[in-house]
Amino acid sequence: MALAGICLSGLVSCNKGSGSEDLCHHEKAEAVLFKNAIERQSTLQLVDYRSKEEYDKGHLPNAVNIPVSVVDLNGTGGNCAYVDKVMAVFDTQIPLFVYGGNDAFGTNGMAVPGQLACKFTSVSLMVGGYNAWVKEGLPTE
């Protein structure tokens, strides 16, 4: 919950250059639907925002680990340091797929996907994160 407040102030003023003050929108998908969506991508941009230790224990195939921290999310005007890290790796014009461990940074506060949605054309969050993926018996690395 604390993370929601940290980034929410940044979300209020973020936009995609349209001058809009609306919150940035991202999609949410259950694990199987998330898998189907990423398989349809000709260029896959998949971010695992868990810690390096969690990522090293197992992750989705082809996921890039860009861990998030409270410091990374503490931004103003929608310019969180975490967004800058992700933008340095991925093309903002191609759909971005993100997941965590169990959505602690996701659906509870929209911090990670909400901040990224301010800059990327399309952002999708896997509901339930890596834990939901494993529970469905989907492949991991």
C-alpha angles and dihedrals in degrees: 000000000000090000091056090061093045095058101027091080088055092047093056093064100032121108143161094249095280095111089244119143092203122124112264114256128225132176125242125210136180115243098266093046089046089053091050091050095050091047089058093058118103088197111034120208107182123168126194105196097186122111119285089249092056092044092051090055090058141319143174115286112272094008118149114219113227104162118212128216135183089254090056091053098047098100139137129226092012093298101123116169088234092061090052090052092052093044089054089061106033139049111251091212094061122075113267123212120200138182140170133189101282103341096273088144094031128054095011095061107359086225101140102031093035093053092045092048087062090067107024126073092231132008126185125190123203108231110231092015125222091339091061091047091054092045089057090053093241121159121278137181 
